Amino acid sequence: MGFRAPWVSSFGLFLIIIFLFSANGVVEASSRRLLHRHHHGRGLHAAGFRPAKLFVFGDSYADTGNNKMNEASWKVPYGVTFPGKPAGRFSSGRVLTDFLAKSVGLESPVPYQGRNMEDRRFNSGMNFAYGGTGVFDTTVAYPNMTTQIGLFKQLIDDGTFSAADLASSLTLVTLSGNDYSAYTAKNGLIPSALQEFIVSVVSQLGTNLKQLYELGARKVAVAALQPLGCIPRFTAVNSFQKCNDTLNSLVGFHNQLLRKAVSDLNNQTASSTFVVVDLYTSFMSVLNSTDSTFVDPLKPCCVGVSSRFNCGTVDADGTKKYTVCEAPESAFFWDMAHPTQAGWRAVYTSLSAALEQQL
């Protein structure tokens, strides 16, 4: 389901509009074999790669608590798997940041918004990711990636982090598609304009990656765009049974440009390693597995009782307007846009070996 065609049918354009006006997410189905390898594999830390700290930039696929406490990530039933209560993650539990941190022998870095808590330490780095954001301003009032990097620079300037910290650390950058939903919500969909916008998004992402290098980051892992055509908000139209190849073709165009941008950065910068974390391939590999532990992998665990409501919605009387599946660990998707902890575990298991080789 990779990049297949440079054209999009009229019906495909209609579907893209529906999709891009909604939140984006990821789809995957796990396999027992992959999960087994995750628990018993060597991991990046065991293989010898041990960064001093982990710094994180991006959106809800990496955010571990930066959004305001009135957001869904801080409401029941989010966090039901880990830590057993809402904790600012857009999932039933751990997200990509958590699995990467554990793999390199670190605790998950402190969210930027929690930096002033007395019991917080920065030994593992810091997480600047905010749910709903992109490289440009989106529909949420949170820092875009340039601003996130600016917050990081302030902490470098005031001595919270040093040049030595950066040179010996790993940086994770995620970009999950919020720029595209914000763009089409404002401008509508003109195919040629959207193609130009994809180019501008990847160009800006490349600029942001170079900014991180100029600050001192030397190992940077940047996530490829996941298969957007598979999120539950979109696949609901066919009862969560089938991804949309047209949408995934647009993802392929984005990812082709990203790989070129990363290759150029590696050629232009000295003593640095920029790598692409291939979320697209890992998601689809697990999704297409015939040995899956997930039941109905495109179907979310937590859903509103109707299209008017979302996971975590309650009415004025406190009555729940959502339902939760009996076993979140048997579902890949948590809500209409984000994986469960089990989903993220399967994603990371699938990509960890390749990431280890690149780093």
C-alpha atoms as a printed R data frame, in Angstrom:
    type eleno elety resid chain resno       x       y      z
1   ATOM     1    CA   MET     A     1   0.000   0.000  0.000
2   ATOM     2    CA   GLY     A     2   2.874   2.344 -0.694
3   ATOM     3    CA   PHE     A     3   3.049   5.216 -3.155
4   ATOM     4    CA   ARG     A     4   1.306   3.963 -6.251
5   ATOM     5    CA   ALA     A     5  -0.159   6.660 -8.433
6   ATOM     6    CA   PRO     A     6   0.377  10.353 -9.210
7   ATOM     7    CA   TRP     A     7  -3.336  10.832 -9.908
8   ATOM     8    CA   VAL     A     8  -6.380  10.868 -7.664
9   ATOM     9    CA   SER     A     9  -9.921  10.104 -8.838
10  ATOM    10    CA   SER     A    10 -12.814  12.490 -8.152
11  ATOM    11    CA   PHE     A    11 -14.223  10.025 -5.657
12  ATOM    12    CA   GLY     A    12 -10.773   9.734 -4.117
13  ATOM    13    CA   LEU     A    13 -10.618  13.515 -3.723
14  ATOM    14    CA   PHE     A    14 -13.937  13.457 -1.902
15  ATOM    15    CA   LEU     A    15 -12.630  10.809  0.463
16  ATOM    16    CA   ILE     A    16  -9.444  12.793  1.040
17  ATOM    17    CA   ILE     A    17 -11.489  15.842  2.023
18  ATOM    18    CA   ILE     A    18 -13.430  13.756  4.538
19  ATOM    19    CA   PHE     A    19 -10.228  12.364  5.939
20  ATOM    20    CA   LEU     A    20  -8.142  15.507  6.081
21  ATOM    21    CA   PHE     A    21 -10.833  17.390  7.965
22  ATOM    22    CA   SER     A    22 -10.548  14.804 10.715
23  ATOM    23    CA   ALA     A    23  -7.815  13.928 13.185
24  ATOM    24    CA   ASN     A    24  -5.090  11.711 11.853
25  ATOM    25    CA   GLY     A    25  -3.802   8.483 13.267
26  ATOM    26    CA   VAL     A    26  -2.168   5.181 12.622
27  ATOM    27    CA   VAL     A    27  -3.212   1.597 12.007
28  ATOM    28    CA   GLU     A    28  -1.555  -1.587 12.801
29  ATOM    29    CA   ALA     A    29  -2.126  -5.166 13.807
30  ATOM    30    CA   SER     A    30   0.376  -7.041 15.921
31  ATOM    31    CA   SER     A    31   1.645 -10.585 15.716
32  ATOM    32    CA   ARG     A    32   2.639 -12.996 18.468
33  ATOM    33    CA   ARG     A    33   5.966 -13.475 16.761
34  ATOM    34    CA   LEU     A    34   6.722  -9.747 16.770
35  ATOM    35    CA   LEU     A    35   5.620  -9.282 20.356
36  ATOM    36    CA   HIS     A    36   7.760 -12.210 21.435
37  ATOM    37    CA   ARG     A    37  10.776 -10.702 19.736
38  ATOM    38    CA   HIS     A    38  10.134  -7.400 21.497
39  ATOM    39    CA   HIS     A    39  10.244  -8.956 24.936
40  ATOM    40    CA   HIS     A    40  13.307 -11.074 24.311
41  ATOM    41    CA   GLY     A    41  15.227  -9.060 21.712
42  ATOM    42    CA   ARG     A    42  18.394  -7.162 22.497
43  ATOM    43    CA   GLY     A    43  17.073  -3.620 22.044
44  ATOM    44    CA   LEU     A    44  19.149  -0.543 21.243
45  ATOM    45    CA   HIS     A    45  20.559  -0.294 24.771
46  ATOM    46    CA   ALA     A    46  21.602  -3.946 24.910
47  ATOM    47    CA   ALA     A    47  23.146  -3.602 21.454
48  ATOM    48    CA   GLY     A    48  25.505  -0.933 22.758
49  ATOM    49    CA   PHE     A    49  23.764   2.329 21.852
50  ATOM    50    CA   ARG     A    50  23.209   4.323 25.039
51  ATOM    51    CA   PRO     A    51  22.442   8.029 24.610
52  ATOM    52    CA   ALA     A    52  22.857  10.281 27.627
53  ATOM    53    CA   LYS     A    53  19.388  11.759 27.157
54  ATOM    54    CA   LEU     A    54  16.373  11.708 24.838
55  ATOM    55    CA   PHE     A    55  14.871  14.917 23.451
56  ATOM    56    CA   VAL     A    56  11.463  14.742 21.756
57  ATOM    57    CA   PHE     A    57   9.623  17.102 19.394
58  ATOM    58    CA   GLY     A    58   6.327  16.605 17.602
59  ATOM    59    CA   ASP     A    59   2.667  15.835 18.246
60  ATOM    60    CA   SER     A    60   0.267  13.427 19.973
61  ATOM    61    CA   TYR     A    61   2.173  10.360 18.809
62  ATOM    62    CA   ALA     A    62   5.033  11.451 21.067
63  ATOM    63    CA   ASP     A    63   3.390  13.750 23.659
64  ATOM    64    CA   THR     A    64   3.558  12.399 27.221
65  ATOM    65    CA   GLY     A    65   1.819  15.217 29.074
66  ATOM    66    CA   ASN     A    66   2.299  18.680 27.563
67  ATOM    67    CA   ASN     A    67  -1.284  19.433 26.538
68  ATOM    68    CA   LYS     A    68  -3.600  21.220 28.969
69  ATOM    69    CA   MET     A    69  -5.464  19.145 31.523
70  ATOM    70    CA   ASN     A    70  -8.843  19.817 29.896
71  ATOM    71    CA   GLU     A    71  -7.745  17.830 26.832
72  ATOM    72    CA   ALA     A    72  -8.861  14.248 26.174
73  ATOM    73    CA   SER     A    73  -5.417  12.894 27.076
74  ATOM    74    CA   TRP     A    74  -6.044  13.936 30.696
75  ATOM    75    CA   LYS     A    75  -9.550  12.453 30.909
76  ATOM    76    CA   VAL     A    76 -10.875   9.007 31.799
77  ATOM    77    CA   PRO     A    77 -10.512   6.434 30.231
78  ATOM    78    CA   TYR     A    78  -7.161   7.532 28.730
79  ATOM    79    CA   GLY     A    79  -4.257   5.870 30.537
80  ATOM    80    CA   VAL     A    80  -6.356   2.880 31.622
81  ATOM    81    CA   THR     A    81  -3.565   0.420 30.752
82  ATOM    82    CA   PHE     A    82  -0.715   2.622 31.979
83  ATOM    83    CA   PRO     A    83  -0.400   4.166 34.490
84  ATOM    84    CA   GLY     A    84  -3.979   3.207 35.357
85  ATOM    85    CA   LYS     A    85  -5.284   6.771 35.154
86  ATOM    86    CA   PRO     A    86  -5.129   9.691 32.685
87  ATOM    87    CA   ALA     A    87  -1.556  10.974 32.414
88  ATOM    88    CA   GLY     A    88  -1.472  13.199 29.334
89  ATOM    89    CA   ARG     A    89  -0.888  10.487 26.725
90  ATOM    90    CA   PHE     A    90  -3.246  10.104 23.763
91  ATOM    91    CA   SER     A    91  -3.536   6.356 24.259
92  ATOM    92    CA   SER     A    92  -4.587   3.641 26.658
93  ATOM    93    CA   GLY     A    93  -1.013   3.712 27.935
94  ATOM    94    CA   ARG     A    94   2.526   4.148 26.649
95  ATOM    95    CA   VAL     A    95   3.288   5.824 23.312
96  ATOM    96    CA   LEU     A    96   6.224   5.862 20.880
97  ATOM    97    CA   THR     A    97   8.380   8.044 23.155
98  ATOM    98    CA   ASP     A    98   8.085   5.564 26.022
99  ATOM    99    CA   PHE     A    99   9.103   2.552 23.958
100 ATOM   100    CA   LEU     A   100  12.063   4.328 22.379
101 ATOM   101    CA   ALA     A   101  13.276   5.577 25.765
102 ATOM   102    CA   LYS     A   102  13.108   2.101 27.292
103 ATOM   103    CA   SER     A   103  14.911   0.608 24.309
104 ATOM   104    CA   VAL     A   104  17.907   2.920 24.803
105 ATOM   105    CA   GLY     A   105  17.992   2.399 28.566
106 ATOM   106    CA   LEU     A   106  16.334   5.634 29.673
107 ATOM   107    CA   GLU     A   107  13.198   6.624 31.528
108 ATOM   108    CA   SER     A   108  10.706   8.611 29.474
109 ATOM   109    CA   PRO     A   109  11.877  12.234 29.444
110 ATOM   110    CA   VAL     A   110  10.010  14.835 31.486
111 ATOM   111    CA   PRO     A   111   7.322  16.764 29.553
112 ATOM   112    CA   TYR     A   112   8.287  20.410 29.092
113 ATOM   113    CA   GLN     A   113   5.162  21.520 30.971
114 ATOM   114    CA   GLY     A   114   6.273  19.482 33.990
115 ATOM   115    CA   ARG     A   115   9.775  20.924 34.169
116 ATOM   116    CA   ASN     A   116   9.076  23.125 37.215
117 ATOM   117    CA   MET     A   117   7.705  20.391 39.443
118 ATOM   118    CA   GLU     A   118   9.994  20.047 42.447
119 ATOM   119    CA   ASP     A   119  10.443  16.295 42.153
120 ATOM   120    CA   ARG     A   120  11.240  16.356 38.448
121 ATOM   121    CA   ARG     A   121  14.752  15.666 37.178
122 ATOM   122    CA   PHE     A   122  16.069  16.036 33.664
123 ATOM   123    CA   ASN     A   123  18.457  13.065 33.672
124 ATOM   124    CA   SER     A   124  16.591  11.463 30.774
125 ATOM   125    CA   GLY     A   125  16.137  14.630 28.692
126 ATOM   126    CA   MET     A   126  12.891  16.442 27.920
127 ATOM   127    CA   ASN     A   127   9.776  16.041 25.785
128 ATOM   128    CA   PHE     A   128   8.617  19.158 23.889
129 ATOM   129    CA   ALA     A   129   5.897  17.415 21.810
130 ATOM   130    CA   TYR     A   130   2.341  18.784 21.937
131 ATOM   131    CA   GLY     A   131  -0.700  16.899 20.658
132 ATOM   132    CA   GLY     A   132  -2.344  18.388 17.570
133 ATOM   133    CA   THR     A   133   0.677  20.353 16.349
134 ATOM   134    CA   GLY     A   134   2.724  20.363 13.148
135 ATOM   135    CA   VAL     A   135   5.653  22.129 11.548
136 ATOM   136    CA   PHE     A   136   3.297  25.053 10.895
137 ATOM   137    CA   ASP     A   137   0.488  26.416 13.066
138 ATOM   138    CA   THR     A   138  -2.541  24.105 13.052
139 ATOM   139    CA   THR     A   139  -6.012  24.289 14.602
140 ATOM   140    CA   VAL     A   140  -4.713  24.047 18.176
141 ATOM   141    CA   ALA     A   141  -3.095  26.808 20.227
142 ATOM   142    CA   TYR     A   142   0.069  24.894 21.045
143 ATOM   143    CA   PRO     A   143   3.695  25.436 19.945
144 ATOM   144    CA   ASN     A   144   4.528  24.359 16.398
145 ATOM   145    CA   MET     A   145   7.820  22.584 15.824
146 ATOM   146    CA   THR     A   146   9.855  25.755 15.318
147 ATOM   147    CA   THR     A   147   8.524  27.104 18.611
148 ATOM   148    CA   GLN     A   148   9.188  23.783 20.353
149 ATOM   149    CA   ILE     A   149  12.801  23.995 19.216
150 ATOM   150    CA   GLY     A   150  12.876  27.593 20.455
151 ATOM   151    CA   LEU     A   151  11.802  26.408 23.912
152 ATOM   152    CA   PHE     A   152  14.636  23.897 23.788
153 ATOM   153    CA   LYS     A   153  17.121  26.621 22.856
154 ATOM   154    CA   GLN     A   154  16.040  28.698 25.857
155 ATOM   155    CA   LEU     A   155  16.908  25.806 28.159
156 ATOM   156    CA   ILE     A   156  20.288  25.448 26.473
157 ATOM   157    CA   ASP     A   157  20.940  29.170 26.848
158 ATOM   158    CA   ASP     A   158  20.058  29.154 30.555
159 ATOM   159    CA   GLY     A   159  22.311  26.175 31.242
160 ATOM   160    CA   THR     A   160  19.619  23.565 31.894
161 ATOM   161    CA   PHE     A   161  21.177  21.470 29.134
162 ATOM   162    CA   SER     A   162  24.726  21.623 27.789
163 ATOM   163    CA   ALA     A   163  26.470  21.084 24.477
164 ATOM   164    CA   ALA     A   164  27.784  17.800 25.865
165 ATOM   165    CA   ASP     A   165  24.217  16.686 26.606
166 ATOM   166    CA   LEU     A   166  23.226  17.286 23.002
167 ATOM   167    CA   ALA     A   167  26.258  15.675 21.407
168 ATOM   168    CA   SER     A   168  25.738  12.449 23.355
169 ATOM   169    CA   SER     A   169  21.940  12.286 23.116
170 ATOM   170    CA   LEU     A   170  19.217  11.023 20.794
171 ATOM   171    CA   THR     A   171  16.515  13.290 19.374
172 ATOM   172    CA   LEU     A   172  13.110  12.017 18.214
173 ATOM   173    CA   VAL     A   173  10.948  14.063 15.833
174 ATOM   174    CA   THR     A   174   7.388  13.033 14.930
175 ATOM   175    CA   LEU     A   175   5.018  14.545 12.381
176 ATOM   176    CA   SER     A   176   1.684  12.749 12.016
177 ATOM   177    CA   GLY     A   177  -0.312  14.854  9.556
178 ATOM   178    CA   ASN     A   178  -1.899  17.694 11.536
179 ATOM   179    CA   ASP     A   179  -0.503  20.223  9.055
180 ATOM   180    CA   TYR     A   180  -2.554  18.636  6.282
181 ATOM   181    CA   SER     A   181  -5.846  18.550  8.183
182 ATOM   182    CA   ALA     A   182  -5.370  22.204  9.207
183 ATOM   183    CA   TYR     A   183  -4.491  23.243  5.648
184 ATOM   184    CA   THR     A   184  -7.530  21.653  4.008
185 ATOM   185    CA   ALA     A   185  -9.855  22.900  6.759
186 ATOM   186    CA   LYS     A   186  -8.778  26.440  5.897
187 ATOM   187    CA   ASN     A   187  -8.197  26.257  2.147
188 ATOM   188    CA   GLY     A   188 -10.264  23.361  0.878
189 ATOM   189    CA   LEU     A   189  -8.704  20.826 -1.457
190 ATOM   190    CA   ILE     A   190  -7.090  21.761 -4.754
191 ATOM   191    CA   PRO     A   191  -4.881  18.837 -5.830
192 ATOM   192    CA   SER     A   192  -2.045  20.931 -7.259
193 ATOM   193    CA   ALA     A   193  -2.063  23.224 -4.225
194 ATOM   194    CA   LEU     A   194  -2.047  20.274 -1.835
195 ATOM   195    CA   GLN     A   195   0.933  18.776 -3.633
196 ATOM   196    CA   GLU     A   196   2.761  22.087 -3.281
197 ATOM   197    CA   PHE     A   197   1.830  22.192  0.400
198 ATOM   198    CA   ILE     A   198   3.259  18.712  0.992
199 ATOM   199    CA   VAL     A   199   6.512  19.984 -0.502
200 ATOM   200    CA   SER     A   200   6.447  22.997  1.827
201 ATOM   201    CA   VAL     A   201   5.732  20.838  4.893
202 ATOM   202    CA   VAL     A   202   8.692  18.556  4.216
203 ATOM   203    CA   SER     A   203  10.885  21.554  3.393
204 ATOM   204    CA   GLN     A   204  10.021  23.166  6.730
205 ATOM   205    CA   LEU     A   205  10.632  19.879  8.515
206 ATOM   206    CA   GLY     A   206  14.070  19.771  6.901
207 ATOM   207    CA   THR     A   207  14.728  23.294  8.172
208 ATOM   208    CA   ASN     A   208  13.707  22.236 11.676
209 ATOM   209    CA   LEU     A   209  16.022  19.228 11.554
210 ATOM   210    CA   LYS     A   210  18.900  21.471 10.545
211 ATOM   211    CA   GLN     A   211  18.074  23.803 13.448
212 ATOM   212    CA   LEU     A   212  18.436  20.867 15.817
213 ATOM   213    CA   TYR     A   213  21.811  20.058 14.280
214 ATOM   214    CA   GLU     A   214  22.947  23.657 14.708
215 ATOM   215    CA   LEU     A   215  21.994  23.469 18.391
216 ATOM   216    CA   GLY     A   216  24.260  20.448 18.769
217 ATOM   217    CA   ALA     A   217  22.057  17.394 18.144
218 ATOM   218    CA   ARG     A   218  24.058  14.661 16.384
219 ATOM   219    CA   LYS     A   219  21.723  11.645 16.336
220 ATOM   220    CA   VAL     A   220  18.234  12.522 15.119
221 ATOM   221    CA   ALA     A   221  15.458  10.011 14.373
222 ATOM   222    CA   VAL     A   222  12.596  11.513 12.362
223 ATOM   223    CA   ALA     A   223   9.368   9.590 11.885
224 ATOM   224    CA   ALA     A   224   7.995   8.947  8.420
225 ATOM   225    CA   LEU     A   225   4.282   9.592  8.012
226 ATOM   226    CA   GLN     A   226   2.152   6.604  8.987
227 ATOM   227    CA   PRO     A   227  -0.568   5.160  6.679
228 ATOM   228    CA   LEU     A   228  -3.156   7.891  7.132
229 ATOM   229    CA   GLY     A   229  -5.622   6.006  4.962
230 ATOM   230    CA   CYS     A   230  -6.071   3.469  7.749
231 ATOM   231    CA   ILE     A   231  -7.221   5.539 10.720
232 ATOM   232    CA   PRO     A   232 -10.583   4.579 12.268
233 ATOM   233    CA   ARG     A   233 -12.105   8.007 11.660
234 ATOM   234    CA   PHE     A   234 -11.750   7.273  7.972
235 ATOM   235    CA   THR     A   235 -12.260   3.504  7.874
236 ATOM   236    CA   ALA     A   236 -15.527   3.889  9.800
237 ATOM   237    CA   VAL     A   237 -17.215   4.383  6.405
238 ATOM   238    CA   ASN     A   238 -16.547   0.713  5.603
239 ATOM   239    CA   SER     A   239 -17.045  -0.632  9.144
240 ATOM   240    CA   PHE     A   240 -13.297  -0.508  9.894
241 ATOM   241    CA   GLN     A   241 -12.510  -3.162  7.319
242 ATOM   242    CA   LYS     A   242 -10.299  -1.523  4.688
243 ATOM   243    CA   CYS     A   243  -7.691   1.217  4.357
244 ATOM   244    CA   ASN     A   244  -7.848   3.768  1.552
245 ATOM   245    CA   ASP     A   245  -4.991   3.361 -0.926
246 ATOM   246    CA   THR     A   246  -5.470   6.833 -2.402
247 ATOM   247    CA   LEU     A   247  -4.771   8.509  0.915
248 ATOM   248    CA   ASN     A   248  -1.814   6.250  1.491
249 ATOM   249    CA   SER     A   249  -0.457   7.269 -1.915
250 ATOM   250    CA   LEU     A   250  -0.310  10.872 -0.703
251 ATOM   251    CA   VAL     A   251   1.555   9.615  2.343
252 ATOM   252    CA   GLY     A   252   3.987   7.926 -0.028
253 ATOM   253    CA   PHE     A   253   4.711  11.252 -1.716
254 ATOM   254    CA   HIS     A   254   5.394  12.901  1.658
255 ATOM   255    CA   ASN     A   255   7.695  10.066  2.715
256 ATOM   256    CA   GLN     A   256   9.644  10.100 -0.558
257 ATOM   257    CA   LEU     A   257  10.363  13.787 -0.064
258 ATOM   258    CA   LEU     A   258  11.311  13.174  3.567
259 ATOM   259    CA   ARG     A   259  13.850  10.495  2.676
260 ATOM   260    CA   LYS     A   260  15.437  12.843  0.143
261 ATOM   261    CA   ALA     A   261  15.574  15.658  2.715
262 ATOM   262    CA   VAL     A   262  17.208  13.389  5.304
263 ATOM   263    CA   SER     A   263  19.727  12.117  2.755
264 ATOM   264    CA   ASP     A   264  20.628  15.700  1.851
265 ATOM   265    CA   LEU     A   265  21.097  16.606  5.518
266 ATOM   266    CA   ASN     A   266  23.446  13.694  6.074
267 ATOM   267    CA   ASN     A   267  25.501  14.833  3.083
268 ATOM   268    CA   GLN     A   268  25.555  18.467  4.215
269 ATOM   269    CA   THR     A   269  26.388  17.991  7.894
270 ATOM   270    CA   ALA     A   270  29.507  16.569  9.483
271 ATOM   271    CA   SER     A   271  29.584  13.990 12.286
272 ATOM   272    CA   SER     A   272  25.813  13.612 12.311
273 ATOM   273    CA   THR     A   273  23.301  10.836 11.809
274 ATOM   274    CA   PHE     A   274  19.782  11.627 10.624
275 ATOM   275    CA   VAL     A   275  17.627   8.527 10.221
276 ATOM   276    CA   VAL     A   276  14.055   7.957  9.070
277 ATOM   277    CA   VAL     A   277  11.923   5.913 11.464
278 ATOM   278    CA   ASP     A   278   9.815   4.060  8.921
279 ATOM   279    CA   LEU     A   279   6.449   4.050 10.659
280 ATOM   280    CA   TYR     A   280   4.640   3.430  7.388
281 ATOM   281    CA   THR     A   281   6.386   0.149  6.645
282 ATOM   282    CA   SER     A   282   6.238  -1.087 10.222
283 ATOM   283    CA   PHE     A   283   2.524  -0.304 10.508
284 ATOM   284    CA   MET     A   284   1.637  -2.026  7.266
285 ATOM   285    CA   SER     A   285   3.884  -4.995  7.985
286 ATOM   286    CA   VAL     A   286   2.088  -5.676 11.234
287 ATOM   287    CA   LEU     A   287  -1.312  -4.826  9.797
288 ATOM   288    CA   ASN     A   288  -0.830  -7.383  7.035
289 ATOM   289    CA   SER     A   289   0.446 -10.068  9.400
290 ATOM   290    CA   THR     A   290  -1.458 -13.340  9.315
291 ATOM   291    CA   ASP     A   291  -0.427 -14.058 12.904
292 ATOM   292    CA   SER     A   292  -2.184 -11.189 14.631
293 ATOM   293    CA   THR     A   293  -3.049 -10.842 18.305
294 ATOM   294    CA   PHE     A   294  -5.422  -7.975 17.509
295 ATOM   295    CA   VAL     A   295  -9.108  -8.557 16.841
296 ATOM   296    CA   ASP     A   296 -10.456  -6.300 14.070
297 ATOM   297    CA   PRO     A   297  -7.227  -4.239 13.930
298 ATOM   298    CA   LEU     A   298  -8.835  -1.210 12.271
299 ATOM   299    CA   LYS     A   299 -11.595  -0.991 14.877
300 ATOM   300    CA   PRO     A   300 -10.944   1.343 17.841
301 ATOM   301    CA   CYS     A   301 -11.405   0.242 21.440
302 ATOM   302    CA   CYS     A   302 -12.862   3.496 22.782
303 ATOM   303    CA   VAL     A   303 -15.569   5.198 20.705
304 ATOM   304    CA   GLY     A   304 -18.372   7.696 21.166
305 ATOM   305    CA   VAL     A   305 -21.904   6.318 21.347
306 ATOM   306    CA   SER     A   306 -22.598   8.283 18.156
307 ATOM   307    CA   SER     A   307 -20.667  10.440 15.701
308 ATOM   308    CA   ARG     A   308 -21.402  13.453 17.923
309 ATOM   309    CA   PHE     A   309 -19.210  12.113 20.720
310 ATOM   310    CA   ASN     A   310 -15.615  11.014 21.214
311 ATOM   311    CA   CYS     A   311 -13.733   8.740 23.560
312 ATOM   312    CA   GLY     A   312 -13.846  10.378 26.992
313 ATOM   313    CA   THR     A   313 -16.908  12.559 26.321
314 ATOM   314    CA   VAL     A   314 -19.398  12.995 29.171
315 ATOM   315    CA   ASP     A   315 -22.562  15.098 29.238
316 ATOM   316    CA   ALA     A   316 -23.471  17.849 31.712
317 ATOM   317    CA   ASP     A   317 -24.671  15.230 34.195
318 ATOM   318    CA   GLY     A   318 -21.435  13.269 33.967
319 ATOM   319    CA   THR     A   319 -22.991  10.454 31.940
320 ATOM   320    CA   LYS     A   320 -20.502   8.678 29.693
321 ATOM   321    CA   LYS     A   321 -21.080   9.160 25.991
322 ATOM   322    CA   TYR     A   322 -18.550   6.542 24.941
323 ATOM   323    CA   THR     A   323 -17.890   2.825 25.240
324 ATOM   324    CA   VAL     A   324 -14.623   0.963 25.906
325 ATOM   325    CA   CYS     A   325 -13.790  -2.553 24.752
326 ATOM   326    CA   GLU     A   326 -13.271  -5.228 27.396
327 ATOM   327    CA   ALA     A   327  -9.600  -5.820 26.562
328 ATOM   328    CA   PRO     A   328  -7.706  -2.741 25.288
329 ATOM   329    CA   GLU     A   329  -4.561  -4.841 24.835
330 ATOM   330    CA   SER     A   330  -6.374  -6.863 22.157
331 ATOM   331    CA   ALA     A   331  -7.098  -3.725 20.112
332 ATOM   332    CA   PHE     A   332  -4.610  -1.873 17.961
333 ATOM   333    CA   PHE     A   333  -6.456   1.433 17.979
334 ATOM   334    CA   TRP     A   334  -7.435   3.143 21.187
335 ATOM   335    CA   ASP     A   335  -9.628   5.943 19.810
336 ATOM   336    CA   MET     A   336 -10.453   7.270 16.353
337 ATOM   337    CA   ALA     A   337  -6.883   8.427 15.772
338 ATOM   338    CA   HIS     A   338  -4.354   6.871 18.165
339 ATOM   339    CA   PRO     A   339  -2.994   3.378 18.878
340 ATOM   340    CA   THR     A   340  -3.336   1.556 22.175
341 ATOM   341    CA   GLN     A   341  -0.258   0.753 24.217
342 ATOM   342    CA   ALA     A   342  -0.288  -2.697 22.608
343 ATOM   343    CA   GLY     A   343  -0.465  -1.050 19.200
344 ATOM   344    CA   TRP     A   344   2.556   1.116 19.902
345 ATOM   345    CA   ARG     A   345   4.429  -1.887 21.282
346 ATOM   346    CA   ALA     A   346   3.829  -3.760 18.037
347 ATOM   347    CA   VAL     A   347   4.871  -0.724 15.989
348 ATOM   348    CA   TYR     A   348   8.114  -0.332 17.883
349 ATOM   349    CA   THR     A   349   8.850  -4.044 17.781
350 ATOM   350    CA   SER     A   350   8.526  -4.010 14.013
351 ATOM   351    CA   LEU     A   351  10.861  -1.065 13.472
352 ATOM   352    CA   SER     A   352  13.405  -1.465 16.292
353 ATOM   353    CA   ALA     A   353  15.812  -3.782 14.457
354 ATOM   354    CA   ALA     A   354  16.140  -1.419 11.487
355 ATOM   355    CA   LEU     A   355  16.501   1.580 13.795
356 ATOM   356    CA   GLU     A   356  19.248  -0.195 15.727
357 ATOM   357    CA   GLN     A   357  21.208  -0.765 12.519
358 ATOM   358    CA   GLN     A   358  20.883   2.869 11.435
359 ATOM   359    CA   LEU     A   359  21.901   4.381 14.765
